[in-house]
Amino acid sequence: MEFPFDINQLFSERISILDQTLVAGRKSTGRPDLQAHIATVIDELGRASAKAQQLTAPITSASKLQTQKHQLYLVKDGESSGGRGVVVGFLKVGYKKLFLLDRQGVHVEAEPLCVLDFYVAENLQRNGYGLELFNFMLQHKNLEPVLMAYDRPSPKFLSFLAKHYCLTQSVPQVNNFVVFEGFFLNRAAAQLRKVPPKKPDGEIKPYSLMEREAVRQEQKSLPWPFAPPHSPQRSVASQCSHSLSVGCSPSRAPPRVAQTSSPGCNRNQSPQSPLGNRCRARRTSSQQGLVARCNLYSRHMDTRAVGLLDRHSPGTGSSCFHLFLHPRRTA
């Protein structure tokens, strides 16, 4: 794959290793222009690989490589294109946590090194570039191909593994990864962990009446910040009523008749407040005074005393006096 810039200036080695930094060798360190060219190469290789595998979107790009802990091995041919070099292909690998099935159908949790994308240009295939690239990766990772997992390998890649590494017997999996028989035999026991079977769900038993009453008493004994929430419509004056509390059944007691408030008193005051007591005492004393004044009249009182009382008791008091005086005067 040819590019309008010099490939040998970007990649000094025949096989370069790229990671999140998009730096290939010392030449591209601190060079934003060279890193931009490297990103262009990775994007073009990813699109070509997706087209060859008939994928709807590329799975390899410079932005994805910068956000994931993967490694990309890139091979070039430095003598082609008039000494400017061409890019032949790439291999992307990375560790992934997988839940796999062995031959007995037991779920096994593992985190192997996975081959995520592998591509060689169509016009340069069958020239040994793919085998050279794959062997370089195995030597760099010090790993055997049977201990790796392969993400959605194409038929060409499966035939490549069978021809060069004798990997033919695969273990069926429920995901898109392919592993071979030696994956479970040659791997150390410390790197494989069997997933414990799921416990069966037990029968859910309802609370007994004694347990409900114990929970209710415990909730009542809690202080205010830790008490269970009540209905938002509940007012402060009705906190003594337990008909709306959480966990309690509705009270069947007859509703309490609301007491009428005297004029001049606040209706929001509770019946036990000192202000309400003073209002009731004042109202009672005024009523008793009116009754006493009405009872003062007798047959022995003269009209002068009646006039003095009428002068000091305006309003309703005078009507009361006349009510009692008129019959007696007539008599």
TADA-V571954 format. One record per residue. N is the residue number from 1. RES is the residue in one letter. PHI is phi in whole degrees, 0 to 359 (none if undefined). OMEGA is omega in radians with two decimals (* if undefined). Layout:
# TADA-V571954
N|RES|PHI|OMEGA  N|RES|PHI|OMEGA
This chain:
# TADA-V571954
1|M|none|-3.07  2|E|264|3.13  3|F|224|-3.11  4|P|287|3.13  5|F|246|-3.06  6|D|281|-3.14  7|I|287|-3.14  8|N|295|3.08  9|Q|285|3.12  10|L|279|-3.04  11|F|239|-3.10  12|S|283|-3.12  13|E|267|3.11  14|R|294|3.06  15|I|241|-3.12  16|S|252|3.13  17|I|249|-3.13  18|L|245|3.10  19|D|225|-3.08  20|Q|295|-3.07  21|T|281|-3.10  22|L|56|3.13  23|V|245|3.12  24|A|240|-3.14  25|G|88|-3.09  26|R|282|-3.08  27|K|293|-3.10  28|S|273|3.13  29|T|287|-3.13  30|G|73|3.13  31|R|243|-3.14  32|P|298|-3.13  33|D|292|3.11  34|L|290|3.10  35|Q|293|3.07  36|A|294|3.09  37|H|293|3.10  38|I|296|3.10  39|A|297|3.11  40|T|295|3.11  41|V|296|-3.12  42|I|295|-3.14  43|D|296|3.13  44|E|293|3.09  45|L|295|3.12  46|G|296|3.10  47|R|294|3.12  48|A|294|3.11  49|S|293|3.12  50|A|295|3.11  51|K|292|-3.13  52|A|290|3.13  53|Q|269|3.14  54|Q|60|3.09  55|L|263|-3.14  56|T|288|-3.13  57|A|216|3.12  58|P|291|3.11  59|I|260|3.11  60|T|233|3.10  61|S|203|-3.13  62|A|292|-3.14  63|S|293|3.10  64|K|292|3.12  65|L|294|3.13  66|Q|286|-3.10  67|T|259|-3.11  68|Q|237|-3.13  69|K|271|3.11  70|H|245|3.10  71|Q|234|-3.10  72|L|237|3.09  73|Y|260|-3.06  74|L|240|3.14  75|V|249|-3.11  76|K|229|2.98  77|D|240|-3.00  78|G|286|-3.09  79|E|268|-3.09  80|S|278|3.09  81|S|59|3.08  82|G|67|3.14  83|G|85|3.11  84|R|273|3.08  85|G|88|3.07  86|V|227|3.09  87|V|269|-3.09  88|V|269|-3.10  89|G|183|-3.11  90|F|209|3.09  91|L|219|-3.12  92|K|247|-3.13  93|V|229|3.11  94|G|184|3.13  95|Y|273|3.12  96|K|219|3.08  97|K|275|-3.05  98|L|233|2.99  99|F|248|-3.01  100|L|246|3.09  101|L|248|3.06  102|D|273|-3.10  103|R|294|3.13  104|Q|275|-3.14  105|G|80|-3.14  106|V|270|3.11  107|H|286|-3.12  108|V|233|3.10  109|E|265|-3.11  110|A|213|3.10  111|E|228|-3.08  112|P|274|2.99  113|L|281|-3.03  114|C|245|2.98  115|V|273|-3.02  116|L|263|3.14  117|D|201|-3.09  118|F|212|-3.08  119|Y|210|3.00  120|V|229|-3.10  121|A|305|-3.03  122|E|299|-3.10  123|N|282|-3.13  124|L|243|3.12  125|Q|286|-3.12  126|R|62|3.06  127|N|241|3.10  128|G|89|-3.13  129|Y|290|-3.13  130|G|294|3.12  131|L|294|3.09  132|E|298|-3.13  133|L|292|-3.11  134|F|291|3.10  135|N|294|3.10  136|F|297|3.13  137|M|295|-3.14  138|L|296|3.10  139|Q|290|3.13  140|H|292|3.13  141|K|268|-3.11  142|N|53|-3.00  143|L|219|3.06  144|E|263|-3.10  145|P|294|-3.13  146|V|288|-3.13  147|L|269|-3.14  148|M|250|3.04  149|A|247|-3.01  150|Y|235|-3.07  151|D|273|3.09  152|R|46|-3.13  153|P|292|3.10  154|S|283|3.08  155|P|303|3.10  156|K|295|-3.14  157|F|290|3.11  158|L|294|3.08  159|S|292|3.07  160|F|296|3.12  161|L|292|-3.14  162|A|290|-3.10  163|K|284|-3.01  164|H|261|-3.05  165|Y|231|3.08  166|C|56|3.10  167|L|261|-3.07  168|T|239|-3.06  169|Q|271|3.13  170|S|262|3.11  171|V|262|-3.10  172|P|299|-3.13  173|Q|232|3.12  174|V|272|3.10  175|N|258|-3.08  176|N|275|-3.10  177|F|270|-3.14  178|V|239|3.04  179|V|232|-3.09  180|F|249|-2.99  181|E|300|-3.11  182|G|294|-3.13  183|F|297|-3.10  184|F|271|-3.09  185|L|270|-3.03  186|N|271|-3.10  187|R|279|-3.14  188|A|295|-3.11  189|A|292|-3.13  190|A|288|-3.11  191|Q|269|3.09  192|L|242|-3.13  193|R|226|3.14  194|K|286|3.13  195|V|282|-3.14  196|P|295|3.14  197|P|294|-3.12  198|K|287|3.14  199|K|289|3.11  200|P|292|3.13  201|D|288|3.12  202|G|281|3.13  203|E|286|3.13  204|I|273|-3.11  205|K|259|3.12  206|P|286|3.10  207|Y|292|3.01  208|S|281|-3.11  209|L|294|3.14  210|M|293|3.12  211|E|292|3.09  212|R|298|-3.14  213|E|294|3.11  214|A|294|3.11  215|V|294|-3.13  216|R|294|3.12  217|Q|294|3.12  218|E|293|3.10  219|Q|292|3.12  220|K|292|-3.09  221|S|281|3.14  222|L|289|3.05  223|P|292|-2.99  224|W|302|-3.09  225|P|295|-3.08  226|F|256|-3.14  227|A|287|3.11  228|P|295|-3.10  229|P|292|3.11  230|H|255|3.14  231|S|294|-3.11  232|P|294|-3.13  233|Q|277|-3.08  234|R|283|-3.13  235|S|270|-3.12  236|V|289|-3.07  237|A|290|-3.09  238|S|259|-3.13  239|Q|289|3.13  240|C|286|3.14  241|S|276|-3.10  242|H|258|-3.11  243|S|287|-3.12  244|L|253|-3.12  245|S|288|-3.08  246|V|288|3.09  247|G|88|-3.12  248|C|255|3.09  249|S|281|-3.13  250|P|296|3.14  251|S|286|3.13  252|R|259|3.12  253|A|290|-3.14  254|P|296|-3.12  255|P|295|3.14  256|R|280|-3.12  257|V|284|-3.14  258|A|290|3.13  259|Q|279|3.13  260|T|284|-3.13  261|S|272|3.13  262|S|283|3.12  263|P|296|-3.12  264|G|92|-3.14  265|C|256|3.13  266|N|282|-3.11  267|R|288|-3.12  268|N|279|-3.13  269|Q|286|3.13  270|S|283|-3.12  271|P|295|-3.10  272|Q|267|-3.07  273|S|282|3.12  274|P|298|-3.13  275|L|295|3.09  276|G|294|3.10  277|N|295|3.13  278|R|294|3.12  279|C|295|3.12  280|R|293|3.12  281|A|294|3.12  282|R|295|3.14  283|R|293|-3.14  284|T|295|-3.14  285|S|294|3.13  286|S|292|3.11  287|Q|292|3.11  288|Q|295|3.11  289|G|295|3.11  290|L|295|3.11  291|V|296|-3.14  292|A|293|3.13  293|R|295|3.12  294|C|293|-3.13  295|N|279|-3.14  296|L|290|-3.06  297|Y|285|3.08  298|S|217|-3.12  299|R|290|-3.10  300|H|270|-3.12  301|M|277|-3.13  302|D|263|-3.10  303|T|288|3.11  304|R|292|3.11  305|A|293|3.12  306|V|294|3.11  307|G|295|3.09  308|L|297|3.13  309|L|293|3.10  310|D|294|-3.13  311|R|289|-3.09  312|H|270|-3.11  313|S|234|3.11  314|P|283|3.03  315|G|80|-3.05  316|T|290|-3.13  317|G|297|-3.11  318|S|295|3.10  319|S|295|3.13  320|C|291|-3.14  321|F|296|-3.13  322|H|295|3.14  323|L|295|-3.13  324|F|272|-3.03  325|L|277|-3.04  326|H|297|3.12  327|P|293|-3.09  328|R|290|3.10  329|R|297|3.12  330|T|297|3.11  331|A|292|*
